[in-house]
Amino acid sequence: MFDVAVIGRGPAAVSAAVTLKIREKDILLIGEKPSEKVAKAHKIKNYPGLFDISGQELGDAFEEHLNRLDIKPVSDSIVTVYAMGNSFSLQAKSGEVYSAKSVIVATGVVNEKSIDGEKELLGRGVSYCVTCDAQLHKGKAVAVMAYNDVPEDETELLKKLCTEVYFLPMGNVSVPQGVTVINDKPLKIVSKDLFNRTLITEGGQFDISCVFIEKDAIAPTALIPGIETDGRHILTDRKMATNIPGLFACGDVAGKPYQYVKAAGEGNVAALSAVEYISGMNSN
Ligand SMILES: Cc1cc2nc3c(=O)[nH]c(=O)nc-3n(C[C@H](O)[C@H](O)[C@H](O)COP(=O)(O)OP(=O)(O)OC[C@H]3O[C@@H](n4cnc5c(N)ncnc54)[C@H](O)[C@@H]3O)c2cc1C
């Protein structure tokens, strides 16, 4: 059981992790990779003390800071966070399950739109995690909507278990061998009964058991059942607290303006709030 699980690898998450470590908390810092929104920035002119630094240099400095404090990020994504009363259970894409007393969500803002039926059928024919759910669809046809490259072991697993794998590239992604490529825009997912769904695209429809969606960021409402949001953002107060006790949000996912300094500042506030929350738990 970790004291705090910090989800993300951008400025908000790094800042939260650094403050928590300095306050001697046992932390899990988890994110697939360091933030691309940092790495891709050409020149940054508004980060105090680091005029004209490139995104790559700032990202390297974040990694170095973690390294110096002996914080080792776990390269994985969280697909669901469950509030369990006095603790949280976090399901990772790798199939690993983590527990923590408190959670800080610093996942950035979700850009990819969801399609009709995606949110409603999550866990009942829509999945963000091949490793977790592939076995449930053994002997059936499935679809993969890929906004990012899908790891080879995941496509291999689907090809081995499923009768057909329809693969829909949603951008410039690698197309695996041995799948049926559908170069068509998906419109909606409809549930026919408990085990069968139809994926409707602009040009056709496909009978499947599940749609696996591979994307960087998952909408907060899909990631955290019961979370209160305003559009794409998690609602927080000034302590970065959400409607779920012990769960805090910071950075772009907590609202505009989308800025490094604001994300890092909120990460610091969220960390101190999590520390306060845990010490309240311990004194009860
Ligand atoms: C090209 C570009 C240039 C920019 N230039 C500037 C600038 O000059 N100045 C400025 O102030 N701002 C700039 N911004 C905005 C800035 O990038 C963002 O405001 C900032 O990165 C937000 O930080 P964050 O930590 O909230 O989220 P992000 O940086 O988006 O990081 C989110 C992290 O969460 C991880 N993640 C997402 N979902 C999950 C999950 N389910 N499980 C685990 N991890 C997950 C992601 O992989 C990522 O590591 C720029 C943005 C872009 C795109």
The ligand as an SDF file (V2000), in Angstrom:
LIG
                    3D

 53 58  0  0  0  0  0  0  0  0999 V2000
    3.8450   22.2040  -28.3410 C   0  0  0  0  0  0  0  0  0  0  0  0
    3.4570   22.7670  -26.9850 C   0  0  0  0  0  0  0  0  0  0  0  0
    4.1360   23.8830  -26.5020 C   0  0  0  0  0  0  0  0  0  0  0  0
    3.8020   24.3980  -25.2370 C   0  0  0  0  0  0  0  0  0  0  0  0
    4.4780   25.5000  -24.8030 N   0  0  0  0  0  0  0  0  0  0  0  0
    4.2190   25.9840  -23.5830 C   0  0  0  0  0  0  0  0  0  0  0  0
    4.9760   27.1010  -23.0690 C   0  0  0  0  0  0  0  0  0  0  0  0
    5.8580   27.6420  -23.7320 O   0  0  0  0  0  0  0  0  0  0  0  0
    4.6940   27.5210  -21.8060 N   0  0  0  0  0  0  0  0  0  0  0  0
    3.7420   26.9360  -21.0270 C   0  0  0  0  0  0  0  0  0  0  0  0
    3.5820   27.3390  -19.8680 O   0  0  0  0  0  0  0  0  0  0  0  0
    3.0060   25.8980  -21.4880 N   0  0  0  0  0  0  0  0  0  0  0  0
    3.2100   25.4030  -22.7400 C   0  0  0  0  0  0  0  0  0  0  0  0
    2.4610   24.3480  -23.2030 N   0  0  0  0  0  0  0  0  0  0  0  0
    1.4040   23.7710  -22.3490 C   0  0  0  0  0  0  0  0  0  0  0  0
    1.9850   22.7080  -21.3990 C   0  0  0  0  0  0  0  0  0  0  0  0
    2.5770   21.7290  -22.2060 O   0  0  0  0  0  0  0  0  0  0  0  0
    0.9340   22.0600  -20.4940 C   0  0  0  0  0  0  0  0  0  0  0  0
    0.1820   23.0290  -19.8230 O   0  0  0  0  0  0  0  0  0  0  0  0
    1.6260   21.1620  -19.4440 C   0  0  0  0  0  0  0  0  0  0  0  0
    2.4260   20.1830  -20.0620 O   0  0  0  0  0  0  0  0  0  0  0  0
    0.5850   20.4830  -18.5420 C   0  0  0  0  0  0  0  0  0  0  0  0
    1.2420   19.6430  -17.6480 O   0  0  0  0  0  0  0  0  0  0  0  0
    0.4700   18.4040  -16.9750 P   0  0  0  0  0  0  0  0  0  0  0  0
    1.4670   17.7640  -16.0730 O   0  0  0  0  0  0  0  0  0  0  0  0
   -0.8170   18.8440  -16.4150 O   0  0  0  0  0  0  0  0  0  0  0  0
    0.0700   17.4390  -18.1660 O   0  0  0  0  0  0  0  0  0  0  0  0
    0.9280   16.8090  -19.3530 P   0  0  0  0  0  0  0  0  0  0  0  0
    2.2040   17.5510  -19.5780 O   0  0  0  0  0  0  0  0  0  0  0  0
   -0.0310   16.6880  -20.4820 O   0  0  0  0  0  0  0  0  0  0  0  0
    1.3280   15.3700  -18.7950 O   0  0  0  0  0  0  0  0  0  0  0  0
    0.3760   14.3830  -18.5940 C   0  0  0  0  0  0  0  0  0  0  0  0
    1.1100   13.0770  -18.3070 C   0  0  0  0  0  0  0  0  0  0  0  0
    0.1570   12.0950  -17.8770 O   0  0  0  0  0  0  0  0  0  0  0  0
    0.4070   10.8690  -18.5450 C   0  0  0  0  0  0  0  0  0  0  0  0
   -0.8630   10.1420  -18.5630 N   0  0  0  0  0  0  0  0  0  0  0  0
   -2.0010   10.4420  -19.2040 C   0  0  0  0  0  0  0  0  0  0  0  0
   -2.9610    9.5210  -18.9460 N   0  0  0  0  0  0  0  0  0  0  0  0
   -2.3810    8.6240  -18.0920 C   0  0  0  0  0  0  0  0  0  0  0  0
   -2.8520    7.4280  -17.4660 C   0  0  0  0  0  0  0  0  0  0  0  0
   -4.1070    7.0000  -17.6580 N   0  0  0  0  0  0  0  0  0  0  0  0
   -2.0010    6.7400  -16.6780 N   0  0  0  0  0  0  0  0  0  0  0  0
   -0.7290    7.1770  -16.4670 C   0  0  0  0  0  0  0  0  0  0  0  0
   -0.2330    8.3190  -17.0420 N   0  0  0  0  0  0  0  0  0  0  0  0
   -1.0590    9.0140  -17.8510 C   0  0  0  0  0  0  0  0  0  0  0  0
    0.9210   11.3020  -19.9270 C   0  0  0  0  0  0  0  0  0  0  0  0
    1.6470   10.2420  -20.5530 O   0  0  0  0  0  0  0  0  0  0  0  0
    1.8310   12.4760  -19.5240 C   0  0  0  0  0  0  0  0  0  0  0  0
    3.0910   11.9940  -19.1170 O   0  0  0  0  0  0  0  0  0  0  0  0
    2.7720   23.8260  -24.4640 C   0  0  0  0  0  0  0  0  0  0  0  0
    2.0870   22.7070  -24.9670 C   0  0  0  0  0  0  0  0  0  0  0  0
    2.4080   22.1820  -26.2050 C   0  0  0  0  0  0  0  0  0  0  0  0
    1.6560   20.9970  -26.7250 C   0  0  0  0  0  0  0  0  0  0  0  0
  1  2  1  0
  2  3  1  0
  2 52  2  0
  3  4  2  0
  4  5  1  0
  4 50  1  0
  5  6  2  0
  6  7  1  0
  6 13  1  0
  7  8  2  0
  7  9  1  0
  9 10  1  0
 10 11  2  0
 10 12  1  0
 12 13  2  0
 13 14  1  0
 14 15  1  0
 14 50  1  0
 15 16  1  0
 16 17  1  0
 16 18  1  0
 18 19  1  0
 18 20  1  0
 20 21  1  0
 20 22  1  0
 22 23  1  0
 23 24  1  0
 24 25  2  0
 24 26  1  0
 24 27  1  0
 27 28  1  0
 28 29  2  0
 28 30  1  0
 28 31  1  0
 31 32  1  0
 32 33  1  0
 33 34  1  0
 33 48  1  0
 34 35  1  0
 35 36  1  0
 35 46  1  0
 36 37  1  0
 36 45  1  0
 37 38  2  0
 38 39  1  0
 39 40  1  0
 39 45  2  0
 40 41  1  0
 40 42  2  0
 42 43  1  0
 43 44  2  0
 44 45  1  0
 46 47  1  0
 46 48  1  0
 48 49  1  0
 50 51  2  0
 51 52  1  0
 52 53  1  0
M  END
$$$$
